[in-house]
Amino acid sequence: MIKRTVITTFALFLLLVQTVGAVETDTVEAILKGKLDFVFSTLKRSDIQIEKKKALIVENVSPIFDFSLMGKLTLGKKNWSGLSKEQRLTFIATFTDVMKGSYSDKLSLYTDEEIKILPTQQSTPNKAVIPTELISKDNRYAMNYKFYKSKKGWRIYDIELQGVSIIATYRTQFNQVLTEGGFDELITKLNQIKV
């Protein structure tokens, strides 16, 4: 069964706040900080309703996500290669809608959380990991934002929350649904999440 936890979707919320196009990792950190400031300042605004806040934030931050790659990674090589072109397009469109909708729904859960950006880890010239800590009143959560350098600049393809990859978590859930019910069942379950 496909599960959505509050902390995972809040982590996705933080994921969505990055628009990175620069090559240097210190620039990636600076842009991340700027976007985080934008998100939190937007959430704190009292002159607009929550739905408008959500729309502004989603519009501003979604382009940095490579939802196509994320979707492909959640299915895994075997499942992805077994899909037709039409099925792939259907899955990516549905997956993208689910990710955006899930994140948007959770924006109203924001209270007083803060995030601390730690020094970037450059694993290769084309990949970077930005470790952060999400700090709430009672807890601290370690999160690693994973970027790769595409033709469009640095884009996010995964996040680890407390050492657990969101992509790997979805892959396990999606694989179970595909094994038990097939592609149509997976799309049905994803569409149920969207409602």
N, C-alpha and C positions, 0 to 999 in steps of 0.2 A: 504494500500500500504506500502511496506517495504521501510523505509527511512534510509539514511545514512547521518549523518551530519558531517561536518569537525571536530567539537570539540569532538564528540563522538568517531570518529575513531582516533583522536589524543590521546584521553584518553586511547583508547585501545593500541595505540603505547606505551604509558607509562606503561600500564599494562604488556605488553610483556617483559619488561626489568628486570623481577625478576626471579632469580633462587634460590629458598629457600628450604633448606633441613634440617635446624637446628630446634631444639625444642624451644630455648629461643627467646623471641620476640626481645631482643636487637640484637641478631644475625641476625634475619630477617631484621631488619633495616640496619645493616651493609652490608648484602648481597645486599639488595635493592640499597643502595648507590653505591656499587661497580658496579652493573649492569647498573645503570643509567650513571655512569661515562663511562662505556664501550660504551653504545649507543651514548652518546653525542660526545665522542672522535672519534668514528667511523664515525659519520655524518660529523664531521669537517675535516676528512682526505681529502687531496687533491691529493693523489697518486692513488686513485681508483675511478672508476665510480660509479654513484648512484646505478645502478643495483647490483653491487658487494656489496656495503654497505648494501643494503636491504637484500641480501641473507645471509650475515654474521650475521646481527642482528636477522633475523628471526630464523636462525639455532641455535643461541645462547640462545634465550629467550623463544622460543615456548614450550619447555618441561615443564615449570612450570605451564602452563595453563592446567586445567582439562576441555578440550573442551567437553568431553563427558558429564560431569556433567552440564556444562554451557548450552549445547544444551538441555539436559533433563529439566533443570529449565526453559528455555525459552518457552518450549511447555506447561509446567504445568502438574500436575499429571493426570488430566482427558484426555488430548490429548495424552500424552505419553503412558498411559495404553491402549489406543485404537489402537495403532500401532502394526503391526506385527513385528517380529524380523528383517525381511528383511527391512521393512520401517524404523525401528530405526537405523539400520546400515547405510542405505542410507542417512537419515537425518543427523546423526552425521558426516559422511564423508563430506557431502555438507556444513554443518554449519562450520566445521573446516576450509575448504578451503576458505569460504567466510570471516571468521574472519582473517585468515592469509593474504589473498589477500587485504582486505580492509586496514589492518594495513600497509602492504608493500606499497600500493599505496600512503598512506599519509605521508610516511617518507620524501618524497621530499618537503613537506610543512614546514619542520623545518627551522626556522630562528634563533632566539636568545632566545627561551624559556628556562626557568630554572624551576627546581622543588625543593621545600622545603619540607623535610620530617619532620613531627611532631611526638611527642612521640606516640608509639604504644598503642592501646587500646586492652587489653586482655579481651574478653568477656567470654570465657570459656577456659579450658585447651586445647581444640581442635579447637578453632577458635580465630582469631586475626584480628584486623582492623588497618591498617596503614593510618592515615590521612595525606594528603599532600596538597600543594598548587602549582598549575601550574601558573607560573608567566611569562607573556609576556610583551611586551612593553606597552600595554595599559590596560591590564586586569589581574585579578587574579581569578583563578578557584579552588574551593575546591573540592578535590577528596578523596574518601575513598576506599582503596584497601582492599578487603575482602579475607582472607585466611582461609583454613581449613587444619587440619593435617590428611593427608592420610597415607597409608602404604608406600608411596613413599616420604613422607615428606610434608612440607607445600606447598600447591598449591592454586592458585587463582581461585575463583569461581564467583566473581562478582566485580563490581566497581560502586561506586556512584559518579556521577558528579553533583555538585551543588545540592546534595540531591536527585538526580534522579538515580535510579538503571538501569544499562544497561540491566540487565536480565529482569526486569519488563517492560522496554520499548519494548524490542523485543517480550516479551510474549504477550503484547497487540496487536502488529502488526501481529504476527504469528497467534494468535487466530482469528483475523478478516479474514485473508486469508483462514484459515482452515474452518471457518464457511461458508464463501461465495463460496469457490472453492474446498476445500478438500486438501488432502495431495499432490496429483500430482501437483496442482496449486502452493502450497508452494515451492515444489522442483523446479518447473519451474522458479518461481520468484527469488529464491536464485541463481539458475544457471545463470540467466540474470545479477545478480550483479557481478558474477565471471568474466564475459566477459569483 
